[in-house]
Amino acid sequence: MSERPRRRRGAGRKAKHAARQKPTVEISAWADRKIPYFEVLDEEGLELIENNAETVLEEIGIEFREFPRALELWREAGADVDGERVRFPRGLCRSIIQKSAPAEFMQHARNPERNVIIGGDRTVFVPAYGSPFVRDLDQGRRYATLEDFENFVKLTYMSPGLHHSGGTVCEPVNVPVNKRHFDMVYSHIKYSDKPFMGSVTAPERAQDTVDMAKLVFGEEFIQENTVVTSLINANSPLTFDGTMLGAATVYAENNQATVISPFLLAGAMSPVTVAGTVTQILAEALAGMAYVQLVRPGAPVVFGTFAAAVSMQSGAPTFGTPEPSLILYATAALARRLGVPFRSGGGLCASKLSDAQAAYEAANTLQTAALAGVNFMLHTAGWLEGGLVMGYEKFILDADQASILGVMLRGIDLSENGQALDALREVGPGAHFLGASHTQANFERAFYRSVVADNNSFEQWEQDGSLDAAQRAHTIWKQMLNDYEAPPLDPAIDEALTDFIARRKSEFEDRDY
Amino acid sequence: MSERPRRRRGAGRKAKHAARQKPTVEISAWADRKIPYFEVLDEEGLELIENNAETVLEEIGIEFREFPRALELWREAGADVDGERVRFPRGLCRSIIQKSAPAEFMQHARNPERNVIIGGDRTVFVPAYGSPFVRDLDQGRRYATLEDFENFVKLTYMSPGLHHSGGTVCEPVNVPVNKRHFDMVYSHIKYSDKPFMGSVTAPERAQDTVDMAKLVFGEEFIQENTVVTSLINANSPLTFDGTMLGAATVYAENNQATVISPFLLAGAMSPVTVAGTVTQILAEALAGMAYVQLVRPGAPVVFGTFAAAVSMQSGAPTFGTPEPSLILYATAALARRLGVPFRSGGGLCASKLSDAQAAYEAANTLQTAALAGVNFMLHTAGWLEGGLVMGYEKFILDADQASILGVMLRGIDLSENGQALDALREVGPGAHFLGASHTQANFERAFYRSVVADNNSFEQWEQDGSLDAAQRAHTIWKQMLNDYEAPPLDPAIDEALTDFIARRKSEFEDRDY
């Protein structure tokens, strides 16, 4: 017998119409995990890394540059401050974090149904972040504009597999650098009701983000609740700069969440081994998260990491390879032991197109991130070309994968209905299950149904135009933008936001940095 | 700071020449696993499924069709035989298997360096199996020929990530159905020195396979050693047919290995739930493997499974979705508890092309199979269109993934060199690691280097012709076939094989079934 599926014609035909009316993906505010975490290191291995990270913090230390207040806080906390270099007694950072950092926190959205809890057995899928370029099949690769930004906010709003609107989903380069944060934050609020991320490119832009959030949520509410989660990258190796420290400080002072992310290309910005890189990540994250707790004990922090491997031949970043996956698995386990939420992962790839390279690389990282236990999965959808490009078609393809992961995390239904012994009794040897009453009762939500995959026969696929996955994704995002309807926004809030933006934009000159 | 990698120019330039001369993938006979298995069910969940499978075997039973000898053996073993339906006292199949089936076995290759051990903490990657069509970018989709078959044997021989030559890597449809097994087995022996699979489409073809193996390995050797592993599919649900039972019997009598594989599209050939499908798989595999042990106690058997989900809309098989992944994880755990090697997985997809759909779906199943603990990963490379098509470009892309998985399974190096504390001490905050002595000492084998991925800058990629991954894979397989050199084969063995084939082919008429 040939080892290939025999197509069953007319399967479930009588249920076809009904099924088309209902989505198989349940819309939920986040993905709940009911399967275990995948661990690549045992207790002894994790302790070794933890011990080495403490050695790095103690002997080598971390530089806190261009930000004297951080040095003061560290001196008060008992660290050894030498110029901008801070060295830490063993265990100091860990104990500061464990004393006050929450194990999980709710980030409020303007629609309470979209509130997310970040941490614990939950995964929040977030679009990609930071690309100056966009790409789609019509116009190819080009600089991103504010219209592109708005488009990705709308597409994210409409994607059931994505739970969070993200931050700089692409750089709106047609808006001056020092003013685009207003438009980005406004777009997230106006065109979506999912939670969003704030500006980190200058402390005053972080403050503008907080001030805009106050207009939406109320000044008192945000001092007690988290409504923005923002991305603070380390300047690896072993350095935080004044810009990032300034933004982190503003958010922490206002009880808003920060993701403290060592960001590195292993081999260039960290050692060329997995264990060495994980050690560095842990040291950097410990120092950064502890700093946030010194600013305001209890301010939510997420242990973040972004790790790719640098090609030793060209210096280019590579994705979807085994070493960054191993780094991710180990780091996730270290974050759990520390007791804080974890960010990593996403649909990372080096490919220029939404081709097979893009998909293999993205799938490898997405699977790893889901099984490792990422809580806040930045870069889930859209990422191309090492993050230089946000791809419209890639976004649709990745968002479909996010829905797949959401279902996988739910694990296996072991209820009596799930066990299906009666179905086996009803059908018996050699017959088929399509008409069985158990099948009829369960088919609607039985199996994940991709929005992009073509599972038809070759002949049908040819009749439909012989499209590849990117071409189908192209049709989908255009249709989504065509069908988009904005979630309602209180006109008084909208006016307050636009007034605030107009006033603030008039207070200083345009600048390209 | 934008969240995207900064390209480091001139990285490792001085080592560039040397690195090009050496592969980063170590060639080994199989992939050794040093990371844990990923388990989705706990002890209680696995026991529940095992208990339900025993209920299926006891109450419903399995049909052994058109093969009276199987019924006799079952009657002698204490099963309840009613026509062709066999019902089993609880625990009978399990105890038969655990009494005599080996936990792992060596399959010998004609080159002893290519011998594989199937079972335990090892994964053997095997190409796809059974496609009547092939596809490549030059000629599109067309019926496979013997030349295609030979090409895939040669490509597999040259792929360091693949450890086994496979079986019906595609159907050589230009050779009569009842004679093509001679040419397939001969191709595996002639054009490769990796281990291979035998014919299962009729008992006499299985015997021909064994007889050809005797000419290569010697008659006595094969009675003591396993030199062929062959694929026996169940006719799910709950049925084995005379053809498959006949072939399995021939192989078992000759001490050759069989993979007993429930082969099903969940929802059509099994219940529409994960737990119900896993229960059926376990019941079928238990009955099939126990039968083999009744024929010859100790003959190697592999617990196989192939499970896709059927689309409830069209009846088409779907791949890379969460439910088959969950089925695979659970089944692998059940095989481990039983104590036999496990086969599943591969680069499965429904796509017609080597596009993003093909790659997401393939990667999802490949990752799952590797983490679940598949020992014999059939269909690792080449699979397109639900198994109807063997793709040349897909083969190259998947084989690259097999190498990635081989590295990932090795886990994290925690040696002093792996820990890299001295590198961290040498470099310190804000500097970079490219010139560090630790980097220089380790860069050659530091990170996996894909043979297909393009990690260059956009500008460089454009200069190189703006190729997608499939186009690059096309160039690679053509170059490989151009460079192919056959492994030496003793001319006396070659002559004995060709004489045998000529004689046997002359003994009966061509037939198309």
Interface residues (C-beta under 8 A of the other chain):
Chain A: M1 S2 E3 R4 P5 R6 R7 R8 R9 G10 A11 G12 A15 K16 A19 R20 I35 P36 F38 E39 V40 L41 G45 L48 N52 T55 V56 E59 I60 G61 I62 E63 R85 Y129 G130 S131 P132 R141 T168 E171 V200 T201 L231 N233 N235 P237 L238 T239 D241 T243 M244 S261 F263 L265 A266 G267 A268 M269 S270 P271 V272 T273 V274 A275 G276 T277 V278 T279 Q280 F306 A308 A309 V310 S311 M312 Q313 S314 G315 A316 P317 T318 G320 T321 P322 E323 S325 L326 A330 A350 S351 K352 L353 S354 D355 A356 Q357 A358 A359 Y360 E361 A362 A363 N364 Q367 T368 L371 L378 H379 E385 G386 G387 L388 L397 D400 Q401 I404 L405 V407 M408 G411 I412 D413 L414 N417 G418 Q419 A420 L421 A423 L424 R425 V427 G428 P429 G430 A431 H432 F433 L434 A436 H438 T439 N442 F443 E444 A446 F447 Y448 R449 S450 V452 A453 D454 N455 N456 S457 F458 W461 S466 D468 A469 A470 A473
Chain B: M1 S2 E3 R4 P5 R6 R7 R8 R9 G10 A11 G12 A15 K16 A19 R20 I35 P36 F38 E39 V40 L41 G45 L48 N52 T55 V56 E59 I60 G61 I62 E63 R65 R85 Y129 G130 S131 P132 R141 T168 E171 V200 T201 L231 N233 N235 P237 L238 T239 D241 T243 M244 S261 F263 L265 A266 G267 A268 M269 S270 P271 V272 T273 V274 A275 G276 T277 V278 T279 Q280 F306 A308 A309 V310 S311 M312 Q313 S314 G315 A316 P317 T318 G320 T321 P322 E323 S325 L326 A330 A350 S351 K352 L353 S354 D355 A356 Q357 A358 A359 Y360 E361 A362 A363 N364 Q367 T368 L371 L378 H379 E385 G386 G387 L388 L397 D400 Q401 I404 L405 V407 M408 G411 I412 D413 L414 N417 G418 Q419 A420 L421 A423 L424 R425 V427 G428 P429 G430 A431 H432 F433 L434 A436 H438 T439 N442 F443 E444 A446 F447 Y448 R449 S450 V452 A453 D454 N455 N456 S457 F458 W461 S466 D468 A469 A470 A473
